[in-house]
Amino acid sequence: MSKKTTELTYTQAMKQLEEITAHLQDPNCDIDLLRDYTKQALTLLKFCKARLTQTDEELKKLLAELDDE
């Protein structure tokens, strides 16, 4: 869990989420790390949601420009 979310791309964030998911699904997952994994996953999920929302809004604006022409 290396980069801050401000330095991440959506793809990198998703990759980190996949890695966290693998750790959480491991039966030998260190219980002491469970809180940290969950906290990081929440941060990454919020980042991805914001990025998707931003992209959706930008695409809607671009498509609206096509309708105006």
KEKE-3310 file (N, C-alpha, C; in steps of 0.2 Angstrom, whole numbers, plus 5000, padded with zeros to 4 digits):
npx = (5004:5007:5007:5000:4983:4982:4992:4989:4983:4967:4968:4979:4974:4964:4971:4978:4967:4963:4974:4973:4961:4965:4973:4964:4956:4964:4967:4976:4978:4985:4978:4980:4983:4971:4963:4970:4971:4957:4955:4963:4958:4945:4948:4954:4943:4934:4942:4941:4928:4925:4933:4927:4914:4918:4923:4911:4903:4911:4910:4896:4895:4903:4895:4883:4888:4888:4875:4871:4876)
npy = (4994:5007:5020:5037:5041:5052:5052:5041:5031:5027:5013:5009:5010:5001:4989:4988:4987:4974:4967:4969:4962:4949:4947:4948:4937:4927:4913:4914:4927:4940:4945:4956:4965:4967:4978:4988:4985:4985:4999:5005:5000:5006:5019:5018:5014:5025:5034:5028:5029:5042:5046:5039:5045:5058:5056:5051:5063:5072:5065:5066:5080:5081:5074:5081:5092:5087:5086:5099:5103)
npz = (5000:4994:4987:4988:4986:4978:4969:4962:4948:4941:4937:4944:4957:4957:4955:4967:4975:4972:4976:4990:4992:4989:5000:5011:5008:5011:5021:5030:5034:5043:5057:5064:5054:5047:5050:5045:5031:5028:5030:5020:5009:5009:5007:4994:4987:4989:4981:4968:4966:4966:4955:4944:4945:4941:4928:4922:4923:4915:4902:4900:4898:4886:4877:4878:4871:4858:4855:4855:4843)
capx = (5000:5013:5006:4995:4978:4982:4997:4987:4978:4962:4970:4983:4970:4960:4976:4979:4961:4963:4979:4970:4956:4968:4976:4959:4953:4969:4965:4982:4978:4986:4972:4983:4983:4964:4960:4974:4969:4951:4955:4966:4953:4940:4952:4954:4936:4932:4945:4939:4921:4926:4936:4921:4909:4921:4923:4904:4901:4914:4907:4890:4896:4905:4890:4879:4890:4886:4868:4870:4878)
capy = (5000:5012:5027:5041:5041:5058:5050:5035:5031:5022:5006:5007:5009:4994:4984:4988:4984:4967:4964:4969:4957:4943:4946:4947:4931:4922:4911:4915:4934:4942:4948:4963:4969:4967:4985:4992:4983:4988:5006:5007:4998:5011:5025:5017:5014:5032:5037:5025:5031:5049:5046:5037:5051:5064:5054:5051:5070:5074:5062:5069:5086:5080:5071:5086:5097:5084:5087:5106:5105)
capz = (5000:4994:4984:4990:4981:4974:4964:4958:4942:4942:4936:4949:4963:4956:4956:4974:4978:4970:4981:4997:4992:4990:5007:5015:5007:5013:5028:5035:5034:5049:5060:5066:5048:5045:5051:5040:5024:5027:5030:5014:5004:5009:5004:4987:4985:4988:4976:4962:4965:4964:4948:4940:4945:4937:4921:4920:4922:4909:4896:4899:4895:4880:4873:4877:4866:4852:4854:4853:4836)
cpx = (5004:5011:5000:4990:4979:4987:4995:4983:4972:4964:4975:4979:4966:4965:4977:4973:4961:4968:4976:4965:4959:4971:4970:4956:4958:4968:4970:4983:4980:4981:4974:4983:4976:4962:4964:4972:4962:4951:4958:4961:4947:4942:4952:4947:4933:4935:4942:4932:4921:4928:4931:4916:4912:4921:4916:4902:4904:4912:4900:4890:4898:4899:4884:4881:4888:4879:4867:4872:4873)
cpy = (5006:5019:5030:5041:5047:5057:5044:5036:5027:5015:5004:5006:5002:4988:4983:4985:4976:4963:4964:4963:4950:4942:4945:4940:4925:4920:4912:4923:4936:4947:4956:4968:4970:4974:4989:4991:4986:4996:5008:5005:5003:5017:5024:5017:5021:5035:5035:5028:5038:5050:5044:5042:5056:5062:5054:5058:5073:5072:5065:5076:5086:5078:5077:5091:5094:5086:5094:5108:5103)
cpz = (5000:4992:4988:4985:4976:4968:4960:4952:4944:4942:4941:4956:4963:4957:4964:4978:4977:4975:4988:4997:4993:4997:5012:5014:5009:5020:5033:5036:5042:5052:5062:5060:5045:5045:5045:5033:5023:5026:5023:5008:5003:5006:4996:4984:4984:4982:4969:4961:4963:4956:4943:4939:4940:4930:4918:4918:4916:4902:4895:4896:4888:4875:4873:4872:4859:4850:4853:4846:4831)
residu = (MET:SER:LYS:LYS:THR:THR:GLU:LEU:THR:TYR:THR:GLN:ALA:MET:LYS:GLN:LEU:GLU:GLU:ILE:THR:ALA:HIS:LEU:GLN:ASP:PRO:ASN:CYS:ASP:ILE:ASP:LEU:LEU:ARG:ASP:TYR:THR:LYS:GLN:ALA:LEU:THR:LEU:LEU:LYS:PHE:CYS:LYS:ALA:ARG:LEU:THR:GLN:THR:ASP:GLU:GLU:LEU:LYS:LYS:LEU:LEU:ALA:GLU:LEU:ASP:ASP:GLU)
# end
